[in-house]
């Protein structure tokens, strides 16, 4: 029997939604270096070696995964379309690292995958979906070493469903865990709703009217949290992963950069929506950037709400979509 999993392949973190949990795997990954030599050299010199990241082996390649990965190997920070189509094999390692955190890994999986609006609006969308389906479908094996524990993982992905990430976020807001409309939100299914998704790579604006996309109000921009990290990285002295790890730990000084990034995000919203947002019955804000731009909802005069779980919202909506589609 297949188990449905919602898969949000975010540029900042992969999120997997299963029936009882959401797994978040930071997308900080590096090619394997010489960890044994590094550890021995540190011990010999009396130097404390940093925390060893998760080590993932797949298809004969070895990767470091996790917040400290960029201190152990060569940073891999591919943010283009090939991440989703199998052209970036490190995505396979990140998927394995995420699945290794599941209490029980199912033998057969159906994935509901969220894609950025920019990908779905591309003229080569059919080729992109075909390549992504070819990469994901079939048998997968990983060896995952975390601390003193080694996991040998294997699963078969029997099918893949795709939708836009902001649509999945909206479904999470409208549907309960049984895939039914929440009674207090059922009326919104026929309303005009705006979605602002503040991800690592992109800021995406989507407007839905009666569950159909309003094209002129919907667009994606490469102005996500990575732009904030760039503003904190004059001279490009640090990798994005290093800065992301510090941001997650609360040790990155963003005081000067945050107002600049917020102004740029608001500018993109103004350019796309103008004053038309006043016609939207609700504006839903999701993504990790929602935790950073806490004052953004105030701009919309009471129409805006932040998702209950803004980081997990897309993955949860994808899982609900799969459950609903399969009659669960």
Residue pairs with C-beta under 8 A, 6 or more apart in sequence:
1 108
2 106
2 108
2 109
2 110
2 158
2 159
2 326
3 18
3 19
3 106
3 108
3 109
3 110
4 19
4 109
4 110
4 112
4 319
4 322
4 323
4 326
4 328
5 16
5 17
5 18
5 109
5 110
5 111
5 112
5 319
5 322
6 15
6 16
6 17
6 111
6 112
6 114
6 168
6 314
6 315
6 316
6 317
6 318
6 319
6 320
6 321
6 322
7 14
7 15
7 16
7 95
7 111
7 112
7 113
7 114
7 315
7 318
8 14
8 15
8 16
8 17
8 114
8 165
8 168
8 314
8 315
8 318
9 83
9 84
9 91
9 113
9 114
10 27
10 199
10 200
10 201
10 314
11 27
11 79
11 83
11 199
11 200
11 201
11 202
11 224
11 226
12 26
12 27
12 199
12 200
12 201
12 224
12 225
12 226
12 244
12 288
13 24
13 25
13 26
13 27
13 200
13 288
13 311
14 24
14 25
14 27
14 94
14 95
14 98
15 22
15 23
15 24
15 25
15 98
15 311
15 312
15 314
15 315
16 22
16 23
16 25
16 98
16 99
16 102
16 315
17 23
17 312
17 315
17 316
17 318
17 319
18 102
18 319
19 319
21 102
21 103
22 309
22 312
22 315
22 316
23 98
23 99
23 101
23 102
24 98
24 311
24 312
25 65
25 94
25 97
25 98
25 101
26 66
26 67
26 241
26 244
26 245
26 248
27 94
27 200
27 241
28 65
28 66
28 67
28 69
28 70
28 241
28 244
28 245
29 63
29 64
29 65
29 69
29 75
29 76
29 90
29 93
29 94
29 241
30 53
30 63
30 64
30 69
30 70
30 72
30 73
30 74
30 75
30 76
30 241
31 61
31 62
31 63
31 64
31 73
31 74
31 76
32 55
32 61
32 62
32 63
32 64
32 73
33 64
33 72
33 73
33 74
35 52
35 55
35 64
35 72
38 49
38 72
39 49
39 52
41 47
42 48
42 49
43 49
50 68
50 71
50 72
51 68
52 68
52 72
52 147
53 64
53 65
53 66
53 67
53 68
53 69
53 72
54 64
54 65
54 66
54 69
54 97
54 100
54 144
54 145
54 146
55 62
55 63
55 64
55 65
55 144
55 145
55 146
56 62
56 63
56 64
56 65
56 93
56 94
56 96
56 97
56 142
56 143
56 144
56 145
57 63
57 142
57 143
57 144
57 145
58 89
58 92
58 93
58 96
58 140
58 141
58 142
58 143
59 89
59 92
61 89
61 93
63 69
63 73
63 76
63 90
63 93
64 72
64 73
65 93
65 94
65 97
66 97
67 245
67 248
67 249
68 245
69 75
69 241
70 239
70 241
70 242
70 245
71 242
75 239
75 240
75 241
75 242
76 88
76 90
77 239
77 240
77 241
78 88
78 90
79 201
79 226
81 87
81 119
81 122
81 128
82 88
83 91
84 91
84 113
84 115
84 119
84 128
84 132
85 128
85 131
85 132
85 135
86 131
86 132
86 134
86 135
86 136
87 131
92 135
92 140
92 142
93 142
95 140
96 140
96 142
96 144
96 153
97 142
97 144
99 105
99 142
99 153
99 155
100 142
100 144
100 146
100 151
100 153
105 153
105 154
105 155
106 155
107 154
107 155
107 156
108 155
108 156
108 158
109 155
109 156
109 157
109 158
110 157
110 158
110 159
110 160
110 161
110 322
110 326
111 136
111 157
111 159
111 160
111 161
111 322
112 160
112 161
112 162
112 163
112 168
112 318
112 319
112 321
112 322
112 325
113 132
113 136
113 160
113 161
113 162
113 163
113 318
114 162
114 163
114 164
114 165
114 168
114 314
114 315
114 317
114 318
115 132
115 162
115 163
115 164
115 165
116 164
116 165
116 199
116 201
116 202
116 204
116 220
117 164
117 165
117 166
117 202
117 204
117 206
117 218
117 219
117 220
118 202
118 204
118 220
118 222
119 125
119 128
120 164
121 219
121 220
122 128
129 162
132 160
132 162
133 160
136 157
136 160
137 157
137 158
137 159
137 160
138 156
138 157
139 154
139 155
139 156
140 153
140 154
140 155
140 156
140 157
141 152
141 153
141 154
142 151
142 152
142 153
142 154
143 150
143 151
143 152
143 153
144 150
144 151
144 153
145 151
161 321
161 322
161 325
163 318
163 321
164 206
164 213
165 197
165 199
165 204
165 314
166 195
166 197
166 204
166 205
166 206
166 286
166 314
167 195
167 206
167 208
167 213
167 317
168 313
168 314
168 315
168 316
168 317
168 318
168 321
169 195
169 197
169 284
169 286
169 287
169 307
169 313
169 314
169 317
170 193
170 195
170 206
170 208
170 284
170 317
171 317
171 318
171 320
171 321
172 307
172 309
172 313
172 314
172 316
172 317
172 320
173 185
173 284
173 307
173 313
173 317
174 181
174 182
174 185
174 186
174 188
174 189
175 181
175 182
175 317
175 320
175 324
176 182
177 320
178 323
179 320
179 323
179 324
179 328
181 189
188 281
188 282
189 210
189 211
190 210
190 211
191 209
191 210
191 281
191 282
192 207
192 208
192 209
192 210
192 214
192 279
192 280
192 281
193 207
193 208
193 209
193 280
193 281
193 282
193 283
193 284
194 205
194 206
194 207
194 217
194 273
194 277
194 280
194 282
194 283
194 284
195 204
195 205
195 206
195 207
195 208
195 283
195 284
195 285
195 286
196 203
196 204
196 205
196 269
196 283
196 284
196 285
196 286
196 287
196 296
196 304
197 203
197 204
197 205
197 206
197 286
197 287
197 314
198 224
198 225
198 265
198 285
198 286
198 287
198 288
198 289
198 290
198 292
198 293
199 224
199 225
199 287
199 288
199 289
200 224
200 225
200 226
200 244
200 288
201 222
201 224
201 226
202 220
202 221
202 222
202 223
202 224
203 220
203 221
203 223
203 224
203 265
203 268
203 289
204 218
204 219
204 220
204 221
205 217
205 218
205 219
205 220
205 268
205 269
205 272
205 273
206 213
206 217
206 218
207 213
207 214
207 217
207 218
207 273
207 280
208 214
217 272
217 273
217 276
219 272
221 268
223 264
223 265
223 268
224 287
224 289
225 244
225 247
225 288
225 289
225 292
226 240
227 261
227 264
228 254
228 257
228 258
228 261
228 289
228 292
229 240
229 243
229 244
229 247
231 256
231 257
231 260
231 261
232 243
232 252
232 253
232 254
232 257
233 243
243 252
246 252
247 254
254 292
258 292
262 293
262 295
262 296
265 289
265 293
265 296
266 296
266 299
269 277
277 283
277 300
277 303
278 301
278 303
280 303
281 303
282 303
282 304
282 305
283 297
283 300
283 303
283 304
283 305
284 304
284 305
284 307
285 296
285 297
285 304
285 305
285 306
285 307
285 310
286 306
286 307
286 310
286 313
286 314
287 310
287 311
287 313
287 314
288 310
288 311
290 296
290 306
290 307
290 310
291 310
291 311
296 304
297 304
297 305
297 306
298 304
307 313
309 316
322 328
